[in-house]
Amino acid sequence: MRTVNLVVFLIFSVPVRLFSQNVSVLLEQGIGSYRMNDLKQLNIEVLNSLPFAAKVTENFPLYWNYKLSLMLSIKNDLDIGATCSFQSTGSRISRVDYSGEYSFDSKINALSPGIIAEIHIPLNKLRISFNNEVGIEYSKILLIEHIKISSNLKENRYSFKSQNWYYEPTVRLSYPILFFRLGITGGYLFDFKKGIVRSIDSNNFNIKLSDGKLPTADWSGMRLCATLSFNMSQLFKKDEQVQ
């Protein structure tokens, strides 16, 4: 977590004198697909272990992700910077009938600090940007098993964590409006080094699949985002002109 704190500090506490340079802020919001093969296998094994019929109603679907980047222009066509993203998804196994209800929920999210390099190709006012990003995913997983029979209720909660390294190449097409640039970004995220899911509870309960494998949380998948960027030096120049 020291890496997370350091990157977040760099993003939000950059000295004001940097604004005299060509510094820009990039905001992104979009959806992503998430592989999560091991956690999907866990759902299958939970289903097979139940003494009654149930079904998977959600299985780590497409879901929202958010990203904030602070970019410094090195040349007219090259930016480098720091970035931090947040993504989440989950799954549910469920059975409800007159006798009671059962659910097994998997909730997972990740905070991902990283560094990014971006090359721009201008096409009149349009601009194509090719990005390469690398960083660390700090994932938190919460498993909740809920059983209710008549008025009897039992719930078990297990908390886990994992740490992956990722690489994300993307392409963005953007267009200037006032002092903003609006755009759309598409790419693919690769988890190239995946850490196993480990318990963070005091009971040290760890997950093991039927083949003996310790599962990982794999965020690999497609990414599609809407983007908004603005140049901080331009904003400061406008303030100076008003004064």
NORFEN-V332777 format. One record per backbone hydrogen bond with DSSP energy under -0.5 kcal/mol. CO is the residue of the C=O (numbers start at 0). NH is the residue of the N-H. If there is no record, write none. Layout:
# NORFEN-V332777
co: (CO CO)
nh: (NH NH)
This chain:
# NORFEN-V332777
co: (0 1 2 3 4 5 6 7 8 14 15 16 17 20 21 22 22 23 24 25 26 27 28 29 30 31 35 36 37 38 39 40 41 42 43 44 45 46 54 54 57 62 63 64 65 66 67 68 68 69 70 71 71 74 76 77 77 78 79 80 81 82 83 84 85 86 88 89 89 90 91 91 92 93 94 96 98 99 100 101 102 103 104 105 106 107 108 109 110 110 111 112 113 114 115 116 117 118 120 122 125 126 127 128 128 129 130 131 132 133 134 135 135 136 136 137 138 139 140 141 142 143 143 144 145 146 147 148 150 151 153 155 157 158 158 159 160 161 162 163 164 164 165 166 167 168 169 170 171 172 173 174 176 178 179 180 181 182 183 184 185 186 187 188 189 189 192 194 195 197 200 203 208 212 212 214 215 216 217 219 220 221 222 223 224 225 226 227 228 229 229 230 231 232 233 234 235 236 237 238)
nh: (4 5 6 7 8 9 10 11 12 17 18 19 20 22 72 231 232 70 229 68 227 66 225 64 223 62 39 40 41 42 43 44 45 46 47 48 49 49 56 93 91 31 87 29 85 27 83 25 70 81 23 73 79 77 119 73 74 117 71 115 69 113 67 111 65 109 107 59 60 105 56 57 103 54 101 99 149 96 147 94 145 92 143 90 141 88 139 86 112 137 84 135 82 133 80 131 78 129 127 125 122 173 120 130 171 118 169 116 167 114 165 112 137 138 163 110 161 108 159 106 157 104 145 155 102 153 100 151 152 148 146 144 142 199 200 140 197 138 194 136 191 192 134 189 132 187 130 185 128 183 126 181 179 230 176 228 174 226 172 224 170 222 168 220 166 191 164 216 197 160 203 205 211 208 214 196 217 218 35 34 188 32 186 30 184 28 182 26 180 24 231 234 235 236 237 238 239 240 241 242)
